[in-house]
Amino acid sequence: MTLWRIRATVDDRPGYLSVLTASLALRGVNILTVQVHTTEQGAVDDFLVDAPDTLDETDLIAAVERGRGRDCWVARSEARGLVDQPTRVLGLATRLVRDPDATGEVLRALLGADEVSWRPAVAGARSGIDGTTMQLADPSGGSYHLRRAAPSFTPAEYARAQALLELGATAAGRYAEQITVVLPDGAELTVRPAVAEDLAAVVELHRACSPNTRQRRYLGGAGSPAPARLRRLLEPTRGLTLVAVTTGPESGRESVVAMANLLAEGDEAEVALLVRDDWQRRGLGSTLLRRLTRQAESSGYAAVVLHTQADNTPMLRTLRRLGRPATVEPDGGLLTLTVPLAAEVPAQRTG
C-alpha cells in the first residue's frame, strides 16, 4: 500500500462527498483523513489515502473524476502525513513561538509552498489568495508572498496561515518587551508583561506574602484577592501588568516574586506594586515603578496615581527614588500621590 494526498472539488450539495469516497473505495483506496475546504467554486476535499500499489496517479485521478470530482491534484505522501492537521498546526505554532525568526520555514511547512518571500508594504496591496499564490499581511509590517505549483490555495489555508503570523508577532512582541534586571545586590530577575498563564504563579505569590504586605497593596484586609480578580489584573482592559520572575536553579521552575499594575482610567493611570517580602528593600520596587511610569508616559497618559497608607515608608521611599515631583492628597491614614507626566503621542507605524 502507498500513501497519497488527493485534493478535488465537488459540488457543495448533500451526497456528493459520499459519491466521491465510494468511487475511491471501489478501487481499494482507504481514506485515512479528510478535510473539507469551503470555497465559492464548491467544496474542496483534501484526502490522505492508503492505495494499493497497483494504482498510480492516473488511476487515482480517474477514480476521482468518476466520483464527480474535478480539478483533481494527486501527489505521493510520507508517513508524517499521518499526523492529523490540528496536531501538526499546533506543533508549528509551538515552533514559531519559540523561534519567531522561523516564520518563513513555518509557512512553507504549513502550506507546502515552493517559494516564501517577505516584501515591504506597498500602498494599495491587498492580502488574499489567487490560485497558487498567497499574500499574507505581516502584523509587524510588510507582507509574506507564497507560491506553489499545485494545488490552488483555499480560504481555510489562508486563515490558518494568517492566524499563525499573528501568533508569531504576539510572541515576538512579548519577547522584545522582556528584560533582565540586575539588582544592586547582584540578583538577576526577568521582568516581562504578564499573561493569563501566570495566574497560578501569581496566586502563589500572594500566598507567600505576609498579611501586612498584602494589606498595604490592597488597602482593605490582609487576605488574597479571588482568582477571578487576579485574572483581570493580569490582563487589564486598559493598561499593563508586569511580573518579575526568577527561575529555580535546581527545579528550573519559574516563580513570580513581584507584580506591578498600571490600570488606566480616563487620562490617568493608577500604579500598584506587590513585592514578596524577601525581595523588598532590594531595588525591585523602584525598577518596576520606573518601567510602568515610562510606559504610561509613552502611552500618552497625563499622570500616574498611587494610593498608599501614610505609614508605608518603603513605598514613599520608592516614589521619591523615581525623581519626579508629586502632589499629595491626604485622606485620614491614606495618601493619594499624583505624578504628572510629559505625555508623548504614541508613534504611528507607517508604510
C-alpha positions as CSV (number, residue, x, y, z in Angstrom):
1,M,0.0,0.0,0.0
2,T,1.1,3.6,-0.8
3,L,0.2,6.9,0.9
4,W,-1.2,9.6,-1.4
5,R,-2.7,13.0,-1.0
6,I,-5.7,13.8,-3.1
7,R,-7.4,17.1,-3.5
8,A,-10.5,17.6,-5.6
9,T,-13.5,19.9,-5.8
10,V,-17.1,18.6,-5.7
11,D,-20.4,20.4,-5.7
12,D,-21.3,21.5,-2.2
13,R,-24.5,19.5,-2.2
14,P,-25.7,16.6,0.0
15,G,-24.4,13.3,-1.0
16,Y,-21.6,14.4,-3.4
17,L,-18.8,13.7,-0.9
18,S,-20.2,10.1,-0.4
19,V,-20.2,9.6,-4.2
20,L,-16.5,10.5,-4.4
21,T,-15.5,8.4,-1.4
22,A,-17.5,5.4,-2.8
23,S,-15.6,5.7,-6.1
24,L,-12.3,5.5,-4.2
25,A,-13.4,2.6,-2.1
26,L,-14.4,0.6,-5.2
27,R,-10.7,0.6,-6.1
28,G,-9.5,-0.4,-2.7
29,V,-8.4,3.0,-1.6
30,N,-8.6,3.5,2.2
31,I,-9.3,7.1,3.3
32,L,-7.2,7.9,6.4
33,T,-8.1,11.6,6.9
34,V,-10.2,14.1,5.1
35,Q,-10.6,17.9,5.3
36,V,-13.2,19.9,3.6
37,H,-12.5,23.5,2.5
38,T,-15.5,25.6,1.6
39,T,-14.9,27.8,-1.5
40,E,-17.1,29.7,-4.0
41,Q,-16.4,27.0,-6.6
42,G,-17.6,24.2,-4.3
43,A,-16.2,22.0,-1.5
44,V,-12.5,21.3,-1.9
45,D,-11.9,17.8,-0.3
46,D,-8.4,17.1,0.8
47,F,-7.7,13.4,1.5
48,L,-4.8,11.4,2.8
49,V,-5.3,7.9,1.5
50,D,-3.7,4.5,1.5
51,A,-4.0,3.0,-2.0
52,P,-3.0,-0.4,-3.4
53,D,0.5,-0.4,-5.0
54,T,-1.1,-1.3,-8.3
55,L,-2.7,2.1,-8.6
56,D,-0.8,5.1,-9.9
57,E,-1.6,8.8,-10.2
58,T,-3.6,8.4,-13.4
59,D,-5.8,5.7,-11.8
60,L,-6.5,7.9,-8.8
61,I,-7.4,10.9,-10.9
62,A,-9.8,8.6,-13.0
63,A,-11.4,7.4,-9.7
64,V,-11.9,10.9,-8.5
65,E,-13.5,12.0,-11.8
66,R,-15.8,9.0,-11.8
67,G,-16.9,10.2,-8.4
68,R,-17.9,13.6,-9.8
69,G,-14.7,15.3,-8.6
70,R,-12.9,17.9,-10.6
71,D,-9.7,19.9,-10.6
72,C,-8.0,16.9,-9.1
73,W,-4.5,17.0,-7.7
74,V,-2.7,13.9,-6.6
75,A,0.8,13.5,-5.0
76,R,2.6,10.9,-3.0
77,S,2.7,11.5,0.7
78,E,5.1,10.5,3.5
79,A,4.4,8.8,6.8
80,R,4.4,12.2,8.6
81,G,1.2,13.0,6.7
82,L,-0.5,10.6,9.1
83,V,-0.3,13.3,11.8
84,D,-3.7,14.9,11.9
85,Q,-3.9,18.6,10.9
86,P,-4.7,20.2,14.3
87,T,-1.8,18.4,15.9
88,R,0.5,19.5,13.0
89,V,-0.6,23.1,13.2
90,L,-0.1,23.2,17.0
91,G,3.4,21.8,16.5
92,L,4.2,24.5,14.0
93,A,2.7,27.2,16.3
94,T,4.9,25.9,19.2
95,R,8.0,26.2,16.9
96,L,7.0,29.7,15.9
97,V,6.6,30.9,19.5
98,R,10.0,29.5,20.4
99,D,11.7,31.0,17.3
100,P,9.8,33.9,15.7
101,D,12.6,34.1,13.1
102,A,11.5,30.8,11.7
103,T,8.3,32.3,10.2
104,G,9.2,31.6,6.6
105,E,10.0,28.0,7.3
106,V,6.8,27.5,9.3
107,L,4.7,28.9,6.5
108,R,6.5,26.7,4.0
109,A,5.9,23.6,6.1
110,L,2.2,24.5,6.8
111,L,1.3,25.1,3.2
112,G,3.8,23.1,1.3
113,A,4.8,26.2,-0.5
114,D,7.6,26.2,-3.1
115,E,8.5,29.8,-2.5
116,V,8.1,32.1,0.5
117,S,9.4,35.7,0.5
118,W,8.9,38.8,2.6
119,R,8.3,42.2,0.9
120,P,8.0,45.7,2.3
121,A,4.5,47.2,2.4
122,V,3.2,48.6,-0.8
123,A,0.4,51.1,-0.9
124,G,-2.8,49.5,-2.3
125,A,-1.5,45.9,-1.9
126,R,-4.2,43.5,-0.7
127,S,-3.8,40.3,1.2
128,G,-5.6,37.2,-0.1
129,I,-5.2,34.2,-2.4
130,D,-5.2,34.0,-6.2
131,G,-4.9,30.4,-7.4
132,T,-1.5,29.1,-6.5
133,T,-0.3,32.4,-4.9
134,M,-1.0,33.9,-1.5
135,Q,-0.2,37.2,0.1
136,L,-0.3,37.5,3.9
137,A,-0.2,40.7,5.9
138,D,2.8,40.7,8.4
139,P,1.5,42.3,11.6
140,S,4.9,43.8,12.1
141,G,4.8,45.4,8.7
142,G,5.2,44.3,5.1
143,S,3.8,41.1,3.7
144,Y,4.7,37.4,3.0
145,H,4.2,36.1,-0.5
146,L,3.9,32.4,-1.1
147,R,3.7,30.3,-4.2
148,R,3.3,26.6,-5.0
149,A,2.9,24.8,-8.3
150,A,-0.3,22.9,-7.1
151,P,-2.9,22.7,-5.7
152,S,-4.5,26.1,-5.5
153,F,-4.7,27.7,-2.1
154,T,-8.0,27.7,-0.2
155,P,-9.5,30.3,2.1
156,A,-9.1,27.9,5.0
157,E,-5.4,27.6,4.4
158,Y,-5.1,31.4,4.2
159,A,-6.9,31.8,7.5
160,R,-4.6,29.3,9.2
161,A,-1.5,31.0,7.9
162,Q,-2.7,34.5,8.9
163,A,-3.5,33.2,12.4
164,L,0.0,31.8,12.7
165,L,1.5,35.1,11.6
166,E,-0.4,37.0,14.2
167,L,0.6,34.4,16.9
168,G,4.2,34.8,15.9
169,A,4.0,38.6,16.1
170,T,2.5,38.5,19.5
171,A,5.2,36.1,20.8
172,A,7.9,38.3,19.3
173,G,6.4,41.4,20.8
174,R,6.4,39.8,24.3
175,Y,9.9,38.6,23.9
176,A,11.0,42.1,22.9
177,E,9.4,43.6,26.0
178,Q,11.1,41.1,28.3
179,I,14.2,42.4,30.1
180,T,16.8,41.1,32.5
181,V,17.2,43.2,35.7
182,V,20.3,43.1,37.9
183,L,19.6,44.4,41.3
184,P,22.2,46.3,43.4
185,D,22.9,43.1,45.4
186,G,23.7,41.2,42.2
187,A,20.4,39.2,42.0
188,E,19.0,38.7,38.5
189,L,15.4,38.6,37.5
190,T,13.3,38.7,34.4
191,V,10.7,41.4,34.1
192,R,8.0,40.9,31.4
193,P,4.4,41.6,30.6
194,A,2.0,39.3,32.5
195,V,-0.1,36.7,30.6
196,A,-3.2,34.7,31.7
197,E,-1.0,31.6,32.2
198,D,0.7,33.4,35.1
199,L,-2.4,33.1,37.3
200,A,-1.2,30.1,39.3
201,A,2.2,31.7,40.0
202,V,0.6,35.0,41.0
203,V,-1.8,33.1,43.4
204,E,1.3,31.5,44.9
205,L,3.0,35.0,45.1
206,H,0.1,36.3,47.2
207,R,0.2,33.2,49.5
208,A,4.0,33.8,50.0
209,C,3.4,37.5,51.0
210,S,2.9,38.4,54.6
211,P,-0.6,39.7,55.7
212,N,1.0,43.2,56.1
213,T,2.4,43.2,52.6
214,R,-1.0,42.2,51.1
215,Q,-2.8,44.8,53.2
216,R,-0.5,47.5,52.0
217,R,-1.1,46.5,48.4
218,Y,-4.9,46.3,48.5
219,L,-5.7,48.7,51.4
220,G,-8.5,46.6,52.6
221,G,-7.8,43.5,54.5
222,A,-4.9,41.1,54.6
223,G,-6.4,38.3,52.5
224,S,-5.6,37.3,49.0
225,P,-7.9,38.5,46.2
226,A,-10.1,35.9,44.5
227,P,-8.6,34.3,41.4
228,A,-11.2,36.0,39.2
229,R,-9.9,39.4,40.3
230,L,-6.3,38.4,39.8
231,R,-7.1,37.2,36.3
232,R,-8.5,40.6,35.5
233,L,-5.4,42.3,37.0
234,L,-3.1,40.1,34.8
235,E,-4.6,41.3,31.6
236,P,-6.3,44.6,32.2
237,T,-8.6,46.1,29.5
238,R,-6.6,49.3,29.6
239,G,-3.1,49.4,31.0
240,L,-0.3,46.9,31.6
241,T,0.8,44.4,34.3
242,L,4.4,43.4,34.7
243,V,5.7,40.4,36.6
244,A,9.2,39.8,38.0
245,V,10.2,36.2,37.6
246,T,13.1,34.1,38.9
247,T,14.0,30.5,37.9
248,G,14.9,27.9,40.5
249,P,18.5,26.7,40.0
250,E,17.5,23.0,40.7
251,S,13.9,22.7,39.6
252,G,14.1,25.1,36.7
253,R,10.6,26.3,37.7
254,E,9.6,29.9,37.4
255,S,8.4,31.8,40.4
256,V,6.7,35.2,40.3
257,V,8.2,37.4,43.1
258,A,6.6,40.7,42.2
259,M,3.6,42.1,40.3
260,A,3.2,45.7,39.2
261,N,-0.1,47.0,37.8
262,L,-0.8,50.0,35.6
263,L,-4.5,50.4,35.4
264,A,-5.8,53.2,33.2
265,E,-8.9,55.2,33.8
266,G,-9.6,58.4,31.7
267,D,-6.4,60.3,31.1
268,E,-4.7,58.9,34.3
269,A,-3.3,55.5,35.2
270,E,-3.2,54.0,38.7
271,V,0.0,52.2,39.7
272,A,0.2,49.5,42.4
273,L,3.1,47.2,43.4
274,L,3.2,43.9,45.3
275,V,6.7,42.6,46.1
276,R,7.3,39.4,48.0
277,D,8.7,40.1,51.5
278,D,12.1,38.5,50.9
279,W,12.6,40.7,47.7
280,Q,11.7,44.0,49.4
281,R,14.2,46.8,50.1
282,R,16.4,45.4,47.2
283,G,15.5,48.0,44.5
284,L,13.0,45.8,42.7
285,G,10.0,48.1,43.5
286,S,11.9,51.1,42.2
287,T,12.7,49.2,38.9
288,L,9.1,48.2,38.4
289,L,7.7,51.7,39.2
290,R,10.1,53.4,36.7
291,R,9.2,51.0,34.0
292,L,5.5,51.5,34.5
293,T,5.9,55.2,34.6
294,R,7.7,55.2,31.3
295,Q,5.0,53.0,29.8
296,A,2.3,55.4,31.0
297,E,4.2,58.4,29.6
298,S,4.8,56.8,26.2
299,S,1.1,55.8,26.0
300,G,0.1,59.4,26.4
301,Y,-1.4,59.5,30.0
302,A,-1.4,62.8,31.8
303,A,-0.4,61.4,35.2
304,V,0.1,58.3,37.3
305,V,-1.7,58.0,40.6
306,L,-0.7,55.9,43.5
307,H,-2.7,55.2,46.7
308,T,-0.8,54.2,49.8
309,Q,-1.0,54.3,53.6
310,A,0.6,57.2,55.3
311,D,2.8,54.9,57.3
312,N,4.0,52.9,54.3
313,T,7.5,54.3,54.5
314,P,9.0,51.8,51.9
315,M,6.5,52.8,49.2
316,L,7.0,56.5,49.9
317,R,10.8,56.0,49.6
318,T,10.3,54.1,46.3
319,L,8.3,57.0,45.0
320,R,11.0,59.5,46.0
321,R,13.6,57.5,44.1
322,L,11.5,58.0,41.0
323,G,12.9,61.5,40.9
324,R,9.6,63.2,39.7
325,P,7.6,65.8,41.6
326,A,4.3,64.5,43.0
327,T,1.3,66.1,44.7
328,V,0.0,64.5,47.9
329,E,-3.7,64.5,49.0
330,P,-4.2,63.1,52.5
331,D,-7.4,61.4,53.5
332,G,-7.1,60.2,57.1
333,G,-4.4,57.4,57.0
334,L,-4.5,57.2,53.2
335,L,-2.4,59.2,50.8
336,T,-3.1,59.8,47.1
337,L,0.0,60.7,45.2
338,T,-0.2,62.1,41.7
339,V,2.9,62.3,39.4
340,P,2.3,64.5,36.3
341,L,3.8,63.1,33.1
342,A,5.1,64.8,30.0
343,A,2.7,62.9,27.8
344,E,4.0,61.7,24.4
345,V,2.0,60.9,21.3
346,P,2.4,57.2,20.6
347,A,4.4,56.6,17.5
348,Q,2.4,55.5,14.4
349,R,3.6,52.8,12.1
350,T,3.9,54.0,8.6
351,G,4.1,52.0,5.4
